[in-house]
Amino acid sequence: MTSPPIYLDHHATTPVDDRVLAAMLPYFNERFGNPASSSHLYGWEAEEAVTQARQTIASAIGADPTEIVFTSGATEANNLAIKGVAEANMARGKHIVTICTEHSAVLDPCEYLASLGFEVTYLPVDRDGLIDLDKLAASLRDDTILVSIMAANNEIGVLQPIAEIGQLCHDRDIYFHTDAAQAIGKIPLDVTTQHIDLMSLTAHKIYGPKGGGALYVRRRDPRVAIAAQLHGGGQERGRRSGTLYAPQIVGMAEAIAIGVAEMEAETARLSSLRSRLFEAIEPLGGVTLNGHPTQRLAGNLNLSFAGLNGNRLLRSLQPMVALSSGSACSSATAKSSHVLRSLGLSDDLALASLRFGLGRSTTAEQIETVAAAVVSAVKELRVNEH
Ligand SMILES: *Cc1c(COP(=O)(O)O)cnc(C)c1O
């Protein structure tokens, strides 16, 4: 009997937590109502569940429930934030600032806006993946309407200084959007102390169901104007039409509540597992850590193996380990990761990289197994390639 692959791809997605699934189940059949149906019990039950979930999600980030807009995930939330702000504020200016290491769900909407005549500045990052606040300050102009900088990177786990970025933006009356898909439930987030105006969330990176997310949109000091990107029934105060997916929303709220409640203990546990994995692999030599050594997600370890072919290494670890080389989005193609190249890595070294994404189900025993497998695979490949 073969055991299932060890899952170390938690940045791509996560399994739904049993507690989350249990919270969701009644809303598929027993309490199946449309939250917008205001004339009967079925609608009221669903509406009550959505209201409760909205409250839970808002309080996890220090927001007001009216500031939460449910979406189909972080991709849609990023599109609504960036294109929505651009469309509603172009009379004030058409300049947007973002960074080179963003997810394609931020980069592509920016590129789309550039094709419509907006101007986009892509700030570089240093070798550790962090932005330079002075460079950010220097990039801001009178016609800058939006700064979009992610909280936690999906490939290298790097945490940007979002409170400082938010302060800079607010001092200049520029909206600050952050893609927090990888950050929610893993690092503390507070829209007030971190001066965040818009924040994208998704459920499936934190043990919630796929296909659902939210956008936080500030309503006071300043009130952020966004233009809807989906038009229809006028749900979500007209900001995003479409029948609310109540089971998904209930699940996302439960996932976020659990993530926040267990954040401290889980961060400590994952940090120690990640250190163990790194310490077991590093003695091989020719191994470099991508991303800042401490300013990073606890569950992320991104390593480059000089002189090796990352895909060959990945294949020699299959089917025992499930993980990615580069980002999940680019792992189907042989193109090197734009994030790793932004750190200054050559194409070859970027292609010789593995992303270990540890998570809630990861055990110490699994880490020992994977470490041993990586060590022997690397040794074998090095013998064969010389
Ligand atoms: C996964 C991810 C997204 C996309 O989220 P979906 O909910 O899958 O659309 C966006 N940004 C980051 C940083 C991500 O990790």
The ligand as a MOL file (V3000), in Angstrom:
LIG
                    3D

  0  0  0     0  0            999 V3000
M  V30 BEGIN CTAB
M  V30 COUNTS 15 15 0 0 0
M  V30 BEGIN ATOM
M  V30 1 C -3.9880 32.6210 -4.4580 0
M  V30 2 C -3.6790 34.0620 -4.5920 0
M  V30 3 C -4.4940 34.9090 -5.3430 0
M  V30 4 C -5.6920 34.3980 -6.1250 0
M  V30 5 O -6.7110 34.0500 -5.2390 0
M  V30 6 P -7.9920 33.2460 -5.7620 0
M  V30 7 O -8.9160 33.2800 -4.6000 0
M  V30 8 O -7.4830 31.8670 -6.0640 0
M  V30 9 O -8.5320 33.9460 -6.9420 0
M  V30 10 C -4.1730 36.2430 -5.3920 0
M  V30 11 N -3.1060 36.7260 -4.7450 0
M  V30 12 C -2.2920 35.9450 -4.0060 0
M  V30 13 C -1.1410 36.5520 -3.2910 0
M  V30 14 C -2.5540 34.5900 -3.9150 0
M  V30 15 O -1.7480 33.8170 -3.1990 0
M  V30 END ATOM
M  V30 BEGIN BOND
M  V30 1 1 1 2
M  V30 2 1 2 3
M  V30 3 2 2 14
M  V30 4 1 3 4
M  V30 5 2 3 10
M  V30 6 1 4 5
M  V30 7 1 5 6
M  V30 8 2 6 7
M  V30 9 1 6 8
M  V30 10 1 6 9
M  V30 11 1 10 11
M  V30 12 2 11 12
M  V30 13 1 12 13
M  V30 14 1 12 14
M  V30 15 1 14 15
M  V30 END BOND
M  V30 END CTAB
M  END
